[in-house]
Amino acid sequence: MSHIVTVQDAVTAFADFMEPTGAELDAIELEMPLILAEVDLLDAQIITLDRTPSELDARRLRRALARVLAERAALANRTATVSLPGGAA
């Protein structure tokens, strides 16, 4: 006979009262320009998946990659000077 076990821990692990802290939200806000740049790069890569990239596609990819690299450098510079409470950054 097999016993039925509750999954209470798995259900309550993602309950509504488990909100991100203020420090976590600040860290996300600090990283948002990089996140958006990475989304643009991913969009440019998705466009080229099912066809041969044109010159416009190649230019779009180069610009998106350059933006990601610039945002990574800017984020590294910002986090080197900013100290968030709670150690979230």
HELIX and SHEET records of a PDB file:
HELIX    1   1 GLN A    8  THR A   12  1                                   5    
HELIX    2   2 GLY A   22  ILE A   47  1                                  26    
HELIX    3   3 GLU A   55  THR A   81  1                                  27    
END                                                                             
